[in-house]
Amino acid sequence: MKKTLLAAAILTTTSNIALADDSLVIGAPMSSFADKWLSYLFDGIRDFDTKHDDVIFKLTDANDDPGKMLNDVDNFIDSGVDALLVVPTDIATVKPIAKKAKRAGIPLIIINRLPDEKTMKSVDAYVGSESIEAGIIQAESVVGLLDGQSANILLLLGPMGQEAQIYRTEGNKQVFAKYPNIKIVAEHEGRWDRAKALQIVEDVLQAHPEINVIVANNDEMAIGALLAATKAGKTDADLIISGIDATPDALEYLGKGLDTTVFQSAKGQGYGGAEIAYKLSKGQKVKKMNWIDFELVDKSQKEAYLLKY
């Protein structure tokens, strides 16, 4: 069967694979195979693929390079794919992708990184979670843990300009601005990366020993912050640390230095995006905006959320 053949190939190739004449082909340029959270999104696409024998999803790795992603899109269009399913390297890249897709008459589905309103007019469907909601939920959880205490906060940011970085941070700031005794002392770009966040936090804790809260735009940076804090001799009682995504790695740290995280269903986004690309390829109608809610997770919910992976 086709699915047996594709199990090893789905994330690594755009080469021609023998399919039945009536099979659909979805071109899926992805921003980075190295991104831990996105690996769970790929699992969602793979899950949909294994359940449908009349479609194949071909994923490519842009290595976070917009130029590489545009080249991948061109290759998919030239090969005559039935739809494009894209996690863009950044929201600015969606505009030229949309122009190419429209010119070729190919449906375009964007996952996870929401383009601006004008660009969305040229996109057939979006699947994701509202990033500002995650930032608000995360900040409110921190306020609850502070229970009226003063806070000096370090914000760890994703790659500057990415939709999630912009709106998760905005959600944080909307909440913290309501409290005069909560101050954002420093903001640094950790680029979603654990090792980079570790280095940043080591330096910032030396420069700002008054910091007692670290709020990260994602879990990998929160874990890096936790490792740096531990290295600096900080205990769980010294710092509140919060992340976003509720990855399996982060869930293991809940109650062990990581205080809260916010679940973003990577699998749900991947599966939902695949399903919508499949339906559009078959000429079916779909909703344009498809939202998957964020959910706050604390240590008491750890086991329940681990079961989602």
Secondary structure, 3 states (H helix, E strand, C coil): CHHHHHCCCCCCCCCCCCCCCCCEEEEEEECCCCCHHHHHHHHHHHHHHHCCCCEEEEEEECCCCHHHHHHHHHHHHHHCCCEEEEECCCHHHHHHHHHHHHHHCCCEEEECCCCCHHHHCCCCEEEECCHHHHHHHHHHHHHHHHCCCCEEEEEEECCCCCHHHHHHHHHHHHHHCCCCCEEEEEEEECCCCHHHHHHHHHHHHHHCCCCCEEEECCHHHHHHHHHHHHHCCCCCCCCEEECCECCHHHHHHECCCECEEEECCHHHHHHHHHHHHHHHHCCCCCCCEEECCCEEECHHHHHHHHCCC
